[in-house]
Amino acid sequence: MKVGFIGLGIMGRPMCKNLLKAGYPVLVWNRSQAAIDEVVACGAVSATKEEIGKNADVVITMVPNSPQVKEVMLGEDGVAQYMHEGQIFVDCSSINPVASKEIYAALQEKGIEMLDAPVSGGEPKAIDGTLSFMVGGKQEVFDTCKELLLTMGASAVRCGDVGAGNTTKLANQIIVNLNIAALGEGL
């Protein structure tokens, strides 16, 4: 399975390195060349968004928020315009669940499947490959990608259809933030 990976920041770079360690061929694109050079030194191949769209079986994004995911996938030079039926898009960014559904609807017109798969664990868990994936999407697509996700994480749980991964992540963040606030009040 050939992977395209877009977004080599604090989280994406170690996630990509874990895919490489597991033996996956990985094509990478990022806005900054230094991040590309770092993962290329580990075995990745630098590629354009067009090359990723045409050649990757699975395209993974790990970018800051909804506008960036939409831009990289559906924008003027978006990856989706080069993708074809049978490919899978996995968005590991934490974005608005409504945006996930909008992107999914656009991809479905081309026969492209999607999982929204935000993560929990931060940089330390990204480095050691023990992230937790909260995944939204069809069961059969999740089953196809689960092993891939588990090269970057300790758990991958399907939470429902597309959008459910990000909804679960939002609920998780509310719980974490309320615990932090309660601890602060207790102190």
Contacts in CASP RR format, 6 or more apart in sequence:
PFRMAT RR
TARGET T0000
AUTHOR 0000-0000-0000
METHOD contacts of the structure
MODEL  1
MKVGFIGLGIMGRPMCKNLLKAGYPVLVWNRSQAAIDEVVACGAVSATKE
EIGKNADVVITMVPNSPQVKEVMLGEDGVAQYMHEGQIFVDCSSINPVAS
KEIYAALQEKGIEMLDAPVSGGEPKAIDGTLSFMVGGKQEVFDTCKELLL
TMGASAVRCGDVGAGNTTKLANQIIVNLNIAALGEGL
1 24 0 8 1.000
1 57 0 8 1.000
1 58 0 8 1.000
1 148 0 8 1.000
2 24 0 8 1.000
2 25 0 8 1.000
2 26 0 8 1.000
2 27 0 8 1.000
2 55 0 8 1.000
2 56 0 8 1.000
2 57 0 8 1.000
2 58 0 8 1.000
3 19 0 8 1.000
3 24 0 8 1.000
3 25 0 8 1.000
3 26 0 8 1.000
3 27 0 8 1.000
3 56 0 8 1.000
3 57 0 8 1.000
3 58 0 8 1.000
3 59 0 8 1.000
3 60 0 8 1.000
3 148 0 8 1.000
4 26 0 8 1.000
4 27 0 8 1.000
4 28 0 8 1.000
4 29 0 8 1.000
4 47 0 8 1.000
4 52 0 8 1.000
4 53 0 8 1.000
4 56 0 8 1.000
4 58 0 8 1.000
4 59 0 8 1.000
4 60 0 8 1.000
5 12 0 8 1.000
5 15 0 8 1.000
5 16 0 8 1.000
5 19 0 8 1.000
5 26 0 8 1.000
5 27 0 8 1.000
5 28 0 8 1.000
5 29 0 8 1.000
5 39 0 8 1.000
5 44 0 8 1.000
5 59 0 8 1.000
5 60 0 8 1.000
5 62 0 8 1.000
6 28 0 8 1.000
6 29 0 8 1.000
6 30 0 8 1.000
6 49 0 8 1.000
6 52 0 8 1.000
6 59 0 8 1.000
6 60 0 8 1.000
6 61 0 8 1.000
6 62 0 8 1.000
6 63 0 8 1.000
6 72 0 8 1.000
6 79 0 8 1.000
7 29 0 8 1.000
7 30 0 8 1.000
7 31 0 8 1.000
7 35 0 8 1.000
7 61 0 8 1.000
7 62 0 8 1.000
7 63 0 8 1.000
8 16 0 8 1.000
8 28 0 8 1.000
8 30 0 8 1.000
8 32 0 8 1.000
8 35 0 8 1.000
8 36 0 8 1.000
8 38 0 8 1.000
8 39 0 8 1.000
8 62 0 8 1.000
9 30 0 8 1.000
9 35 0 8 1.000
9 62 0 8 1.000
10 123 0 8 1.000
10 126 0 8 1.000
11 62 0 8 1.000
11 92 0 8 1.000
11 119 0 8 1.000
11 122 0 8 1.000
11 123 0 8 1.000
11 126 0 8 1.000
12 62 0 8 1.000
12 92 0 8 1.000
12 126 0 8 1.000
13 35 0 8 1.000
13 38 0 8 1.000
13 39 0 8 1.000
14 123 0 8 1.000
14 126 0 8 1.000
14 127 0 8 1.000
14 129 0 8 1.000
15 60 0 8 1.000
15 62 0 8 1.000
15 92 0 8 1.000
15 126 0 8 1.000
15 129 0 8 1.000
15 131 0 8 1.000
15 152 0 8 1.000
16 26 0 8 1.000
16 28 0 8 1.000
16 39 0 8 1.000
16 42 0 8 1.000
16 44 0 8 1.000
17 39 0 8 1.000
17 42 0 8 1.000
18 126 0 8 1.000
18 129 0 8 1.000
18 151 0 8 1.000
18 152 0 8 1.000
18 153 0 8 1.000
19 26 0 8 1.000
19 148 0 8 1.000
19 151 0 8 1.000
19 152 0 8 1.000
20 26 0 8 1.000
20 39 0 8 1.000
20 42 0 8 1.000
20 43 0 8 1.000
20 44 0 8 1.000
21 151 0 8 1.000
22 151 0 8 1.000
24 148 0 8 1.000
24 151 0 8 1.000
25 45 0 8 1.000
26 39 0 8 1.000
26 43 0 8 1.000
26 44 0 8 1.000
26 45 0 8 1.000
27 44 0 8 1.000
27 45 0 8 1.000
27 46 0 8 1.000
27 47 0 8 1.000
27 51 0 8 1.000
27 52 0 8 1.000
27 55 0 8 1.000
27 56 0 8 1.000
28 36 0 8 1.000
28 39 0 8 1.000
28 40 0 8 1.000
28 44 0 8 1.000
28 45 0 8 1.000
28 46 0 8 1.000
28 47 0 8 1.000
29 36 0 8 1.000
29 46 0 8 1.000
29 47 0 8 1.000
29 48 0 8 1.000
29 49 0 8 1.000
29 52 0 8 1.000
30 36 0 8 1.000
36 44 0 8 1.000
36 46 0 8 1.000
40 46 0 8 1.000
47 55 0 8 1.000
49 72 0 8 1.000
49 77 0 8 1.000
49 78 0 8 1.000
49 79 0 8 1.000
49 82 0 8 1.000
50 77 0 8 1.000
50 79 0 8 1.000
50 82 0 8 1.000
52 59 0 8 1.000
52 79 0 8 1.000
52 82 0 8 1.000
53 59 0 8 1.000
53 79 0 8 1.000
53 80 0 8 1.000
53 82 0 8 1.000
53 83 0 8 1.000
53 87 0 8 1.000
54 82 0 8 1.000
54 83 0 8 1.000
54 84 0 8 1.000
56 87 0 8 1.000
57 87 0 8 1.000
57 88 0 8 1.000
58 87 0 8 1.000
58 88 0 8 1.000
58 89 0 8 1.000
58 90 0 8 1.000
58 145 0 8 1.000
58 148 0 8 1.000
59 79 0 8 1.000
59 83 0 8 1.000
59 87 0 8 1.000
59 88 0 8 1.000
59 89 0 8 1.000
59 90 0 8 1.000
60 90 0 8 1.000
60 91 0 8 1.000
60 92 0 8 1.000
61 69 0 8 1.000
61 72 0 8 1.000
61 73 0 8 1.000
61 89 0 8 1.000
61 90 0 8 1.000
61 91 0 8 1.000
61 92 0 8 1.000
61 93 0 8 1.000
62 92 0 8 1.000
62 93 0 8 1.000
63 69 0 8 1.000
63 72 0 8 1.000
63 93 0 8 1.000
64 93 0 8 1.000
65 93 0 8 1.000
65 94 0 8 1.000
65 95 0 8 1.000
66 93 0 8 1.000
66 95 0 8 1.000
66 96 0 8 1.000
66 99 0 8 1.000
68 93 0 8 1.000
69 91 0 8 1.000
69 93 0 8 1.000
69 95 0 8 1.000
69 99 0 8 1.000
69 103 0 8 1.000
70 99 0 8 1.000
70 102 0 8 1.000
70 103 0 8 1.000
71 78 0 8 1.000
72 78 0 8 1.000
72 79 0 8 1.000
73 79 0 8 1.000
73 80 0 8 1.000
73 89 0 8 1.000
73 91 0 8 1.000
73 103 0 8 1.000
73 107 0 8 1.000
74 80 0 8 1.000
74 103 0 8 1.000
74 106 0 8 1.000
75 81 0 8 1.000
79 89 0 8 1.000
80 89 0 8 1.000
80 106 0 8 1.000
80 107 0 8 1.000
80 110 0 8 1.000
80 112 0 8 1.000
83 89 0 8 1.000
83 107 0 8 1.000
83 110 0 8 1.000
83 112 0 8 1.000
84 110 0 8 1.000
84 112 0 8 1.000
85 110 0 8 1.000
85 111 0 8 1.000
85 112 0 8 1.000
86 111 0 8 1.000
86 112 0 8 1.000
86 113 0 8 1.000
87 112 0 8 1.000
87 113 0 8 1.000
88 112 0 8 1.000
88 113 0 8 1.000
88 114 0 8 1.000
88 115 0 8 1.000
88 141 0 8 1.000
88 144 0 8 1.000
88 145 0 8 1.000
89 103 0 8 1.000
89 107 0 8 1.000
89 112 0 8 1.000
89 113 0 8 1.000
89 114 0 8 1.000
89 115 0 8 1.000
90 114 0 8 1.000
90 115 0 8 1.000
90 117 0 8 1.000
90 145 0 8 1.000
90 148 0 8 1.000
90 149 0 8 1.000
91 100 0 8 1.000
91 103 0 8 1.000
91 114 0 8 1.000
91 115 0 8 1.000
91 116 0 8 1.000
91 117 0 8 1.000
91 118 0 8 1.000
92 117 0 8 1.000
92 118 0 8 1.000
92 119 0 8 1.000
92 133 0 8 1.000
93 118 0 8 1.000
94 118 0 8 1.000
94 119 0 8 1.000
94 166 0 8 1.000
94 169 0 8 1.000
94 173 0 8 1.000
95 116 0 8 1.000
95 118 0 8 1.000
95 166 0 8 1.000
96 166 0 8 1.000
97 116 0 8 1.000
97 163 0 8 1.000
97 164 0 8 1.000
97 165 0 8 1.000
97 166 0 8 1.000
97 167 0 8 1.000
97 170 0 8 1.000
100 114 0 8 1.000
100 116 0 8 1.000
100 136 0 8 1.000
100 162 0 8 1.000
100 163 0 8 1.000
100 165 0 8 1.000
100 166 0 8 1.000
101 162 0 8 1.000
101 163 0 8 1.000
103 114 0 8 1.000
104 114 0 8 1.000
104 116 0 8 1.000
104 162 0 8 1.000
104 163 0 8 1.000
107 113 0 8 1.000
107 114 0 8 1.000
108 114 0 8 1.000
113 138 0 8 1.000
113 141 0 8 1.000
114 137 0 8 1.000
114 141 0 8 1.000
114 162 0 8 1.000
115 135 0 8 1.000
115 136 0 8 1.000
115 137 0 8 1.000
115 141 0 8 1.000
115 142 0 8 1.000
115 145 0 8 1.000
115 162 0 8 1.000
116 135 0 8 1.000
116 136 0 8 1.000
116 137 0 8 1.000
116 162 0 8 1.000
116 163 0 8 1.000
116 164 0 8 1.000
116 165 0 8 1.000
116 166 0 8 1.000
117 133 0 8 1.000
117 134 0 8 1.000
117 135 0 8 1.000
117 136 0 8 1.000
117 145 0 8 1.000
117 149 0 8 1.000
117 156 0 8 1.000
117 165 0 8 1.000
118 133 0 8 1.000
118 134 0 8 1.000
118 165 0 8 1.000
118 166 0 8 1.000
118 168 0 8 1.000
118 169 0 8 1.000
119 125 0 8 1.000
119 126 0 8 1.000
119 131 0 8 1.000
119 132 0 8 1.000
119 133 0 8 1.000
119 134 0 8 1.000
119 152 0 8 1.000
119 153 0 8 1.000
120 131 0 8 1.000
120 132 0 8 1.000
120 134 0 8 1.000
120 169 0 8 1.000
120 172 0 8 1.000
121 130 0 8 1.000
121 131 0 8 1.000
121 132 0 8 1.000
122 131 0 8 1.000
125 131 0 8 1.000
125 132 0 8 1.000
125 153 0 8 1.000
125 154 0 8 1.000
126 152 0 8 1.000
129 151 0 8 1.000
129 152 0 8 1.000
129 153 0 8 1.000
129 154 0 8 1.000
130 153 0 8 1.000
130 154 0 8 1.000
131 152 0 8 1.000
131 153 0 8 1.000
131 154 0 8 1.000
132 153 0 8 1.000
132 154 0 8 1.000
132 155 0 8 1.000
132 156 0 8 1.000
132 157 0 8 1.000
133 149 0 8 1.000
133 152 0 8 1.000
133 153 0 8 1.000
133 155 0 8 1.000
133 156 0 8 1.000
133 157 0 8 1.000
134 157 0 8 1.000
134 159 0 8 1.000
134 164 0 8 1.000
134 165 0 8 1.000
134 166 0 8 1.000
134 168 0 8 1.000
134 169 0 8 1.000
134 172 0 8 1.000
135 142 0 8 1.000
135 149 0 8 1.000
135 156 0 8 1.000
135 157 0 8 1.000
135 158 0 8 1.000
135 159 0 8 1.000
135 160 0 8 1.000
135 164 0 8 1.000
135 165 0 8 1.000
136 142 0 8 1.000
136 158 0 8 1.000
136 159 0 8 1.000
136 160 0 8 1.000
136 161 0 8 1.000
136 162 0 8 1.000
136 163 0 8 1.000
136 164 0 8 1.000
136 165 0 8 1.000
136 166 0 8 1.000
137 158 0 8 1.000
137 160 0 8 1.000
137 161 0 8 1.000
137 162 0 8 1.000
137 163 0 8 1.000
137 164 0 8 1.000
138 161 0 8 1.000
139 158 0 8 1.000
142 156 0 8 1.000
142 158 0 8 1.000
146 156 0 8 1.000
149 156 0 8 1.000
150 156 0 8 1.000
158 164 0 8 1.000
159 165 0 8 1.000
159 167 0 8 1.000
159 168 0 8 1.000
END
